[in-house]
Amino acid sequence: MAHVLLRSFKLLPISTELSSIDHRSCFPMLKRFDCMRRVPRTFSNSSPSGGVLSVLTCAAIIVILYTQLSMWTSPSYRRRITVHRDVSDDHVNINMNISFVKARCDNIAFQLHDSFTGYTTDFTHQVMRQSSGTGCRVWVNYNLKRVSGEFLFVSRDNKTDMAHVIEDCTFGGSHPFANTKAFRALKGAKLRNIGSSTHDYILKLLQTDFLDEKSYTVSNPYQYTFSYRPHVIHNKRDGTPPSIKQHYIRFRYTWSPLVVEYKAQYYSLYGAVTNIIAYCGGIFTTIQVLHRAYLGGSAFIKDNMYKKL
C-alpha cells in the first residue's frame, strides 16, 4: 500500500515498482479468463461409435483437402457462345487414321475438292500409307481451308473394295478436355461388308476454343457430328457400268457459324484455405454434436427403463 501511495505522489521510481510485482501471480489471474478449458482424461470416456465417427471424419477431411487443392491447381471452365469471325490464316488441321481392309496402298488416292472454286486436287503425296496384310493403313495430316468442301479416298482402278475402319479422326488442335466422343465422332466407325463400295459421310463442324489466361494458351479443337449413307450406283439400261467413279469414300464437311468458348477460371489460395477451414470445422462440429446427442439420448432412455424395472 505504501508503494502505491509513494508512486501516486511520484516519490518512488518505476523500476522499484516493477521489481516489487510478482510476475508468477499473473498466470493464475489469466487462467480465470480461459474460455477454452480442456476436459481432463479422467472425466472423458471413449466409445467404439466415437472411434468410427472419428475415422470417418478424418477421411472426409482428407477428401475435402484433396478436392479444394485440386480446384486451386486445376481450372474450371465457363462456357459462352459467340459468332465466328474470319481471320487471315483460317485453316483447320485434320488428323485422320483410316484402315482399308481389302485395298492395296497403290490403288488408293487422297483428293481434296473445293466447292468454292470447283477444283479437285490430288494430295496423295502428302499422306502416309503403310501396307498391313491384305489391306492398307493411311494417315492424313493436312490443313483444310475453312470453306465448305470435301475430301475423298478414291480407287485408282475403279475396282478396289473400299471396306474400311476409321481408327481416329480429329479436327483442329488438341486439349485434355477434347477427348470425348463429341470431338472424335468418327472414331471406331467400321464398314466392312455392306454391299456397296461407295460411302458418303456428311460432317458438321463446330469450333470450340479453350482459353487459359494464366498460361496464355488457346486451343481450338472442333466438335462435329456426322451422318452416313451408302451410295449405290446402278448400271445403265444396256447393262454397262457408268463412267463415273464407283469406288470411293467421300467426306463432305460444312462449318457452323458459331463458336463455343470455354474460359478457364482458377480459385485463389485465400478462397481454397477459407473453404477448407469452413468445411472441416463444420463437419467436425456437426458430427461431434450429433454423437453427443446420441450418447445423451441413449443414456436417458436406459435410465428411464431401469427406473421402470
C-alpha positions as CSV (number, residue, x, y, z in Angstrom):
1,M,0.0,0.0,0.0
2,A,2.9,2.3,0.8
3,H,4.3,1.6,-2.7
4,V,1.1,2.7,-4.3
5,L,0.9,6.0,-2.3
6,L,4.5,6.8,-3.0
7,R,4.1,6.2,-6.7
8,S,0.9,8.3,-6.8
9,F,3.0,11.3,-5.3
10,K,5.8,10.5,-7.7
11,L,8.2,9.7,-4.9
12,L,9.0,6.1,-6.0
13,P,10.8,5.3,-9.3
14,I,9.2,2.9,-11.8
15,S,12.0,0.3,-11.5
16,T,11.3,0.0,-7.8
17,E,7.5,-0.6,-8.5
18,L,8.1,-3.2,-11.2
19,S,10.6,-5.1,-9.1
20,S,8.1,-5.3,-6.3
21,I,5.4,-7.1,-8.5
22,D,5.4,-10.9,-8.5
23,H,5.2,-12.0,-12.2
24,R,4.2,-15.5,-11.2
25,S,0.9,-14.2,-9.7
26,C,-0.2,-13.0,-13.2
27,F,-0.6,-16.5,-14.7
28,P,-3.3,-17.7,-12.2
29,M,-5.2,-14.4,-12.9
30,L,-5.1,-15.1,-16.7
31,K,-6.5,-18.7,-16.1
32,R,-9.7,-17.2,-14.8
33,F,-10.4,-15.8,-18.3
34,D,-9.9,-19.1,-20.1
35,C,-12.9,-20.0,-22.2
36,M,-11.3,-23.0,-23.9
37,R,-10.8,-25.2,-20.9
38,R,-9.6,-28.7,-21.5
39,V,-11.5,-31.6,-20.2
40,P,-9.2,-34.0,-18.2
41,R,-9.0,-37.5,-19.5
42,T,-10.4,-38.8,-16.2
43,F,-13.7,-37.2,-17.0
44,S,-14.0,-38.3,-20.6
45,N,-14.9,-41.8,-21.8
46,S,-14.1,-43.3,-25.3
47,S,-16.6,-45.4,-27.2
48,P,-16.5,-47.6,-30.3
49,S,-19.0,-45.3,-32.1
50,G,-16.9,-42.3,-31.4
51,G,-13.8,-44.0,-32.8
52,V,-15.7,-45.0,-36.0
53,L,-17.0,-41.4,-36.4
54,S,-13.5,-40.0,-35.8
55,V,-12.1,-42.2,-38.6
56,L,-14.9,-41.2,-41.0
57,T,-14.4,-37.5,-40.1
58,C,-10.7,-37.8,-40.8
59,A,-11.5,-39.4,-44.2
60,A,-14.0,-36.7,-45.0
61,I,-11.4,-34.0,-44.1
62,I,-8.8,-35.7,-46.4
63,V,-11.3,-35.7,-49.2
64,I,-12.1,-32.1,-48.7
65,L,-8.4,-31.2,-48.6
66,Y,-7.8,-33.1,-51.9
67,T,-10.8,-31.5,-53.6
68,Q,-10.1,-28.0,-52.6
69,L,-6.4,-28.2,-53.6
70,S,-7.4,-29.8,-56.9
71,M,-9.8,-26.9,-57.5
72,W,-7.0,-24.5,-56.7
73,T,-4.4,-26.1,-59.0
74,S,-6.8,-27.1,-61.9
75,P,-9.2,-24.6,-63.6
76,S,-12.9,-24.7,-64.1
77,Y,-14.3,-23.6,-67.4
78,R,-17.1,-21.1,-68.0
79,R,-18.8,-21.5,-71.4
80,R,-20.2,-19.0,-73.7
81,I,-21.3,-19.0,-77.4
82,T,-20.2,-16.4,-79.9
83,V,-20.2,-15.9,-83.7
84,H,-17.1,-16.9,-85.7
85,R,-15.0,-14.1,-87.1
86,D,-12.9,-14.7,-90.2
87,V,-9.1,-14.2,-89.8
88,S,-6.4,-14.1,-92.4
89,D,-5.0,-17.5,-91.8
90,D,-8.2,-19.5,-91.3
91,H,-7.1,-23.1,-91.8
92,V,-8.1,-26.2,-89.8
93,N,-5.9,-29.2,-89.3
94,I,-7.4,-32.6,-90.0
95,N,-5.8,-35.7,-88.4
96,M,-7.3,-39.0,-89.6
97,N,-6.2,-42.6,-89.2
98,I,-8.1,-45.0,-91.5
99,S,-7.5,-48.6,-92.4
100,F,-8.6,-50.2,-95.6
101,V,-9.4,-53.9,-95.2
102,K,-9.0,-55.2,-98.8
103,A,-7.3,-52.3,-100.7
104,R,-3.7,-52.1,-101.7
105,C,-1.8,-48.8,-101.0
106,D,-1.0,-48.3,-104.7
107,N,-4.7,-48.2,-105.6
108,I,-5.8,-45.6,-103.1
109,A,-5.6,-41.8,-103.8
110,F,-6.3,-38.9,-101.5
111,Q,-8.1,-35.9,-103.1
112,L,-9.5,-32.6,-102.0
113,H,-12.4,-30.8,-103.6
114,D,-13.1,-27.1,-103.0
115,S,-16.8,-26.4,-103.5
116,F,-16.0,-22.6,-103.8
117,T,-13.6,-22.9,-106.7
118,G,-14.8,-26.3,-108.0
119,Y,-11.3,-27.7,-108.3
120,T,-10.3,-31.2,-107.2
121,T,-6.6,-31.7,-106.3
122,D,-4.7,-34.9,-105.7
123,F,-2.7,-34.8,-102.4
124,T,-1.7,-38.5,-102.3
125,H,1.9,-37.5,-101.9
126,Q,1.1,-35.6,-98.6
127,V,-0.4,-38.6,-96.8
128,M,1.4,-41.6,-95.3
129,R,0.5,-45.1,-96.3
130,Q,1.6,-48.4,-94.9
131,S,0.7,-51.9,-96.0
132,S,-0.9,-54.2,-93.4
133,G,-1.5,-57.7,-94.6
134,T,-4.1,-57.6,-97.4
135,G,-5.1,-54.0,-96.6
136,C,-3.6,-50.6,-96.2
137,R,-3.4,-48.1,-93.4
138,V,-3.4,-44.4,-94.2
139,W,-2.6,-41.4,-92.0
140,V,-3.8,-38.0,-93.1
141,N,-2.4,-34.8,-91.6
142,Y,-3.5,-31.8,-93.6
143,N,-4.7,-28.2,-93.2
144,L,-8.1,-27.6,-94.7
145,K,-9.3,-24.1,-95.7
146,R,-12.4,-23.0,-93.7
147,V,-14.7,-23.3,-96.7
148,S,-17.3,-26.0,-97.5
149,G,-15.8,-28.8,-99.5
150,E,-15.0,-32.5,-99.4
151,F,-12.0,-34.8,-99.2
152,L,-12.0,-38.3,-100.8
153,F,-10.2,-41.6,-100.8
154,V,-10.6,-42.8,-104.4
155,S,-9.8,-46.2,-106.0
156,R,-7.4,-45.6,-108.9
157,D,-8.5,-48.7,-110.9
158,N,-12.2,-48.2,-110.0
159,K,-12.4,-51.8,-108.8
160,T,-11.0,-51.8,-105.3
161,D,-13.2,-52.8,-102.4
162,M,-13.4,-49.7,-100.1
163,A,-14.3,-51.5,-96.9
164,H,-12.6,-49.6,-94.1
165,V,-12.3,-48.9,-90.4
166,I,-11.8,-45.4,-89.2
167,E,-9.3,-45.6,-86.3
168,D,-9.5,-41.9,-85.3
169,C,-10.4,-38.6,-86.8
170,T,-10.0,-35.1,-85.2
171,F,-10.1,-31.6,-86.5
172,G,-8.2,-28.6,-85.1
173,G,-5.9,-28.5,-82.1
174,S,-5.8,-30.8,-79.1
175,H,-6.8,-30.2,-75.5
176,P,-7.1,-32.6,-72.4
177,F,-10.9,-31.9,-72.3
178,A,-11.3,-32.6,-76.0
179,N,-11.0,-36.3,-75.7
180,T,-14.7,-37.1,-75.7
181,K,-17.0,-38.6,-78.3
182,A,-18.1,-35.1,-79.5
183,F,-14.5,-34.4,-80.7
184,R,-14.0,-37.9,-82.1
185,A,-17.3,-38.9,-83.5
186,L,-15.9,-41.0,-86.4
187,K,-13.6,-43.0,-84.1
188,G,-14.3,-46.7,-84.4
189,A,-16.6,-46.5,-87.5
190,K,-16.5,-49.9,-89.2
191,L,-17.9,-50.5,-92.6
192,R,-16.8,-53.9,-93.9
193,N,-19.5,-55.8,-95.8
194,I,-22.5,-53.5,-96.5
195,G,-22.9,-54.3,-100.2
196,S,-21.6,-51.0,-101.5
197,S,-18.1,-49.7,-102.3
198,T,-19.1,-46.1,-102.3
199,H,-19.5,-44.3,-99.0
200,D,-20.7,-40.8,-98.2
201,Y,-20.1,-39.1,-94.9
202,I,-21.6,-35.7,-94.2
203,L,-19.8,-33.7,-91.4
204,K,-20.9,-30.6,-89.5
205,L,-18.0,-29.0,-87.6
206,L,-18.3,-26.6,-84.6
207,Q,-15.3,-24.7,-83.4
208,T,-14.5,-24.9,-79.7
209,D,-12.0,-22.6,-78.0
210,F,-10.3,-23.3,-74.7
211,L,-8.9,-20.0,-73.3
212,D,-6.4,-20.1,-70.4
213,E,-5.2,-16.5,-69.5
214,K,-3.0,-17.8,-66.7
215,S,-0.8,-19.9,-69.0
216,Y,-1.5,-17.7,-72.1
217,T,-2.7,-20.7,-74.2
218,V,-5.5,-21.0,-76.7
219,S,-6.6,-24.4,-78.1
220,N,-9.3,-24.7,-80.8
221,P,-10.4,-28.3,-81.4
222,Y,-13.6,-28.9,-83.3
223,Q,-16.7,-30.8,-82.3
224,Y,-18.5,-32.5,-85.1
225,T,-21.4,-34.7,-85.9
226,F,-21.8,-36.9,-89.0
227,S,-24.3,-38.8,-91.0
228,Y,-23.7,-41.7,-93.3
229,R,-25.3,-43.1,-96.4
230,P,-24.1,-45.7,-98.9
231,H,-24.2,-44.5,-102.4
232,V,-25.4,-47.4,-104.7
233,I,-24.6,-46.8,-108.4
234,H,-26.7,-48.8,-110.8
235,N,-25.7,-49.9,-114.3
236,K,-27.1,-48.4,-117.4
237,R,-30.1,-49.8,-119.2
238,D,-27.9,-51.7,-121.5
239,G,-26.1,-53.3,-118.6
240,T,-22.8,-51.4,-118.8
241,P,-21.4,-49.7,-115.7
242,P,-21.5,-45.9,-115.7
243,S,-18.3,-44.0,-116.4
244,I,-18.2,-42.1,-113.1
245,K,-16.2,-43.3,-110.2
246,Q,-17.9,-46.1,-108.3
247,H,-15.4,-46.9,-105.6
248,Y,-14.6,-44.1,-103.2
249,I,-15.1,-42.7,-99.7
250,R,-16.2,-39.1,-99.6
251,F,-16.3,-36.8,-96.6
252,R,-18.4,-33.7,-97.1
253,Y,-17.9,-31.0,-94.5
254,T,-19.6,-27.8,-93.6
255,W,-18.7,-25.2,-90.9
256,S,-21.0,-23.9,-88.2
257,P,-21.0,-20.1,-87.9
258,L,-21.0,-20.4,-84.1
259,V,-18.0,-20.8,-81.7
260,V,-18.2,-22.3,-78.2
261,E,-15.7,-20.7,-75.9
262,Y,-14.5,-22.2,-72.6
263,K,-12.6,-19.7,-70.4
264,A,-10.5,-21.1,-67.6
265,Q,-11.2,-19.8,-64.0
266,Y,-8.8,-20.5,-61.1
267,Y,-9.6,-20.4,-57.4
268,S,-7.5,-18.2,-55.3
269,L,-5.4,-19.6,-52.5
270,Y,-7.3,-17.5,-50.0
271,G,-10.6,-19.0,-51.2
272,A,-9.3,-22.5,-51.0
273,V,-8.0,-22.1,-47.5
274,T,-11.2,-20.4,-46.4
275,N,-13.3,-23.3,-47.8
276,I,-11.1,-25.9,-46.2
277,I,-11.4,-24.3,-42.8
278,A,-15.1,-23.8,-43.1
279,Y,-15.9,-27.3,-44.4
280,C,-13.6,-29.1,-42.0
281,G,-14.8,-27.2,-39.0
282,G,-18.4,-27.6,-39.9
283,I,-18.1,-31.3,-40.4
284,F,-16.2,-31.9,-37.2
285,T,-18.6,-29.8,-35.1
286,T,-21.7,-31.3,-36.6
287,I,-20.6,-34.9,-36.1
288,Q,-19.5,-34.1,-32.6
289,V,-22.8,-32.5,-31.7
290,L,-24.8,-35.4,-33.2
291,H,-22.6,-38.0,-31.4
292,R,-23.1,-36.3,-28.1
293,A,-26.8,-36.1,-28.6
294,Y,-26.9,-39.8,-29.5
295,L,-24.9,-40.7,-26.3
296,G,-27.1,-38.4,-24.1
297,G,-30.3,-39.8,-25.6
298,S,-29.3,-43.4,-25.2
299,A,-28.2,-42.8,-21.6
300,F,-31.5,-41.0,-20.8
301,I,-33.5,-43.9,-22.3
302,K,-31.5,-46.5,-20.3
303,D,-32.0,-44.6,-17.1
304,N,-35.8,-44.4,-17.6
305,M,-36.0,-48.1,-18.4
306,Y,-34.1,-49.0,-15.3
307,K,-36.4,-46.9,-13.2
308,K,-39.4,-48.6,-14.6
309,L,-37.9,-52.0,-13.9
